[in-house]
């Protein structure tokens, strides 16, 4: 199955997130990506801004992966 590396801008606005950030995620599609990013167990999760995730997914950079990788959050840099 084809997977993608998504580079998603952090969606929480200033002043809660002082400088924003990016989250790199491997996922099969945008639905799986949303599920991973809206997981309450993630340290960057903030229920107040859940409605801002999908617009950032739609504008995320999407790179096709040539090998079979496991889905998940690879790295997150947020402030």
C-alpha positions in Angstrom: 0.0 0.0 0.0 1.2 3.5 -0.9 2.1 5.8 2.0 3.0 9.4 2.2 5.1 11.7 4.3 3.1 14.7 5.3 4.7 17.9 6.6 2.0 19.6 8.5 2.2 23.2 9.9 1.2 23.3 13.6 -2.4 24.6 13.8 -2.4 26.2 17.3 -2.3 30.0 16.9 -0.3 32.5 18.9 -0.1 33.0 21.9 -0.8 29.4 22.8 1.9 28.4 20.3 4.5 31.2 20.3 6.2 30.3 16.9 4.1 27.5 15.6 6.0 24.5 14.3 5.7 21.5 12.0 4.7 17.8 12.5 6.0 15.1 10.2 3.7 12.1 9.8 3.6 9.0 7.7 0.1 8.0 6.7 -1.9 6.3 3.9 -4.3 9.2 3.4 -5.6 12.3 4.9 -8.2 10.5 7.0 -5.5 8.4 8.7 -3.4 11.5 9.1 -6.3 13.3 10.9 -6.7 10.4 13.2 -3.0 10.4 14.2 -3.0 14.2 14.7 -6.2 14.3 16.7 -5.0 11.7 19.2 -5.5 13.0 22.8 -2.5 11.1 23.9 -0.1 13.2 21.8 1.7 16.0 23.7 0.7 18.7 21.1 -3.1 17.8 21.3 -5.4 20.7 22.2 -9.1 20.0 21.9 -9.9 23.7 21.5 -8.2 23.8 18.1 -9.2 20.4 16.6 -11.2 22.2 13.9 -8.0 23.8 12.6 -6.2 20.5 11.9 -8.1 19.6 8.6 -7.3 22.9 6.8 -3.6 22.4 7.7 -3.8 18.8 6.4 -5.2 20.0 3.1 -2.3 22.5 2.7 0.4 20.1 3.9 3.3 19.2 1.8 2.8 15.5 0.7 5.7 13.3 -0.4 5.2 9.8 -1.8 7.3 7.1 -0.1 8.9 4.4 -2.1 9.3 1.8 0.7 6.7 0.3 3.1 6.8 2.4 6.3 4.7 2.1 9.4 2.2 4.9 9.8 2.8 7.3 12.7 4.2 10.6 13.8 7.8 10.8 12.9 8.8 14.1 14.5 7.2 17.2 15.9 8.8 20.6 16.5 6.3 22.9 18.1 6.5 25.9 20.5 
